Amino acid sequence: MSDSRWSDPNRSYKVVLCCADGLLRDALANWIASLPGYEIAGAAATNDGLLRLCVLRAPDMAVVELASAGSEELELVGELRAVRPQPHLVGLHRALDARSLTYLHRAGVHRLVSTRYGVAGLRDALKDGEDCWRPATSGHGLSVREMEILALICAGCSAAEIAQELGISPHTVTNHKRRIFAKLEVQSRTQATAEVGRLGMRLPGQPTGRNGDTPQNLTRRERDILDSIARGESVRQTAQALGIAVKTVQSEQRQLFSKLGARNRPQALTNARGLGLLDSA
């Protein structure tokens, strides 16, 4: 779905937003307007108001607060996708579960961003709009189903968890995963996550640390390991790059996972991006 309005790298992007909370709505509007290359074309408190803005102002991007994947919100997404020209749709949520995220993604939300991680995720989502990312027509030729599975892989879900959420067998998930990796030319979940960190779909976060640990106090070694994960390197490659033993990497990595509330390397990478600890590129 191409549109000539996305081809000028020096243009200003018009953004509309919808949020019921007036203070949050004003704060988001002021923050977006402060970003170079963006302007607020309108802000609404209701879904009807958002739709009117999209029809009247023809925005490039629409930011909408989503509380669930209920029928009313799915209907709103469908109506926004029917607006011409179609805006890049960014959904803000607090902590939706994997099934709700999948439903919203399937309905047509281009990016889903958790507000629990601050504005870094929203900035990445707006950047996706600049790049005119469309899940149905890009993504290395991935199908809609493959995009759904890839989004859940990036969220750290296992094959069994993905199968349960999508109502398919783990064997089918594994076959899809193999084709996804081939299309992305990657060899592991971590490399796939590094390649498509822009997807922005993540599971509800787990505690960010234990015994007072927070993502902000990562040690130098933990940050080195995180950077290695972002490059798609294995544990052994990380050990070779840092000149330390594999067991040392594994020990430091466990502490890193604890601070990031992650169960594995792909989820650590996804959570770190959401927390603004890594660039989205």
CORVEN-V899633 format. One record per backbone hydrogen bond with DSSP energy under -0.5 kcal/mol. CO is the residue of the C=O (numbers start at 0). NH is the residue of the N-H. E is the energy in kcal/mol with one decimal. If there is no record, write none. Layout:
BEGIN
CO NH E
CO NH E
END
This chain:
BEGIN
2 5 -2.0
3 6 -1.7
6 8 -0.7
7 10 -1.3
12 38 -2.4
13 59 -1.8
13 60 -2.0
14 40 -2.9
14 41 -0.8
15 62 -2.9
16 43 -2.7
17 64 -2.2
19 21 -0.6
20 24 -2.7
21 25 -2.4
22 26 -2.4
23 27 -2.8
24 28 -2.3
25 29 -2.6
26 30 -2.3
27 31 -2.8
28 32 -2.3
29 33 -1.1
30 34 -0.6
31 34 -1.3
34 37 -1.6
36 12 -3.3
38 14 -2.7
38 40 -0.7
41 16 -1.6
43 18 -2.2
45 49 -1.9
46 50 -2.4
47 51 -2.2
48 52 -2.1
49 53 -2.2
50 54 -2.0
51 55 -2.6
52 56 -3.1
53 57 -1.1
59 87 -3.0
60 15 -2.2
61 63 -0.6
61 89 -2.9
62 17 -2.3
63 91 -2.7
69 73 -2.5
70 74 -2.3
71 75 -1.9
72 76 -2.4
73 77 -2.1
74 78 -2.2
75 79 -2.5
76 80 -2.2
77 81 -0.9
78 82 -0.6
79 82 -0.8
86 88 -0.6
87 61 -2.6
87 89 -0.6
88 109 -1.1
88 110 -1.7
89 63 -2.6
89 91 -0.5
90 112 -3.0
91 65 -3.7
92 114 -2.9
93 115 -0.5
96 100 -2.3
97 101 -2.2
98 102 -2.4
99 103 -2.4
100 104 -2.5
101 105 -2.7
102 106 -2.0
103 107 -1.1
103 108 -2.2
110 90 -3.1
112 92 -2.4
113 116 -1.3
114 117 -1.4
116 119 -0.6
118 122 -2.5
119 123 -2.0
120 124 -2.0
121 125 -2.3
122 126 -2.0
123 127 -1.9
124 128 -1.3
125 129 -1.5
126 130 -1.7
127 132 -1.9
128 131 -1.2
133 136 -1.3
133 137 -1.4
138 141 -1.2
142 146 -2.4
143 147 -2.1
144 148 -2.4
145 149 -2.8
146 150 -2.3
147 151 -1.7
148 152 -2.2
149 153 -2.6
150 154 -1.0
151 156 -2.4
152 155 -1.8
157 161 -2.6
158 162 -2.4
159 163 -2.1
160 164 -2.2
161 165 -2.3
162 166 -1.2
162 167 -1.8
168 172 -2.0
169 173 -2.5
170 174 -2.0
171 175 -2.4
172 176 -3.0
173 177 -2.1
174 178 -1.8
175 179 -2.8
176 180 -2.5
177 181 -1.8
178 182 -2.3
179 183 -2.4
180 184 -1.0
180 185 -2.1
187 191 -2.2
188 192 -2.5
189 193 -2.3
190 194 -1.9
191 195 -1.8
193 196 -0.6
195 198 -2.1
196 199 -1.0
198 111 -0.7
199 201 -0.6
209 212 -1.9
213 216 -1.8
214 217 -0.9
218 222 -2.2
219 223 -2.1
220 224 -2.3
221 225 -2.4
222 226 -2.6
223 227 -2.0
224 228 -2.4
225 229 -2.3
226 230 -1.2
227 232 -2.0
228 231 -1.9
233 237 -2.5
234 238 -2.4
235 239 -2.2
236 240 -2.5
237 241 -2.2
238 242 -1.2
238 243 -2.0
244 248 -2.0
245 249 -2.5
246 250 -2.2
247 251 -2.7
248 252 -2.8
249 253 -1.7
250 254 -1.4
251 255 -2.1
252 256 -2.8
253 257 -2.0
254 258 -2.1
255 259 -2.0
256 260 -0.9
256 261 -2.5
257 260 -0.6
260 205 -0.5
263 267 -2.2
264 268 -2.3
265 269 -2.4
266 270 -2.9
267 271 -2.4
268 272 -2.1
269 273 -2.2
270 274 -1.9
271 276 -2.7
271 277 -0.7
272 275 -1.4
END
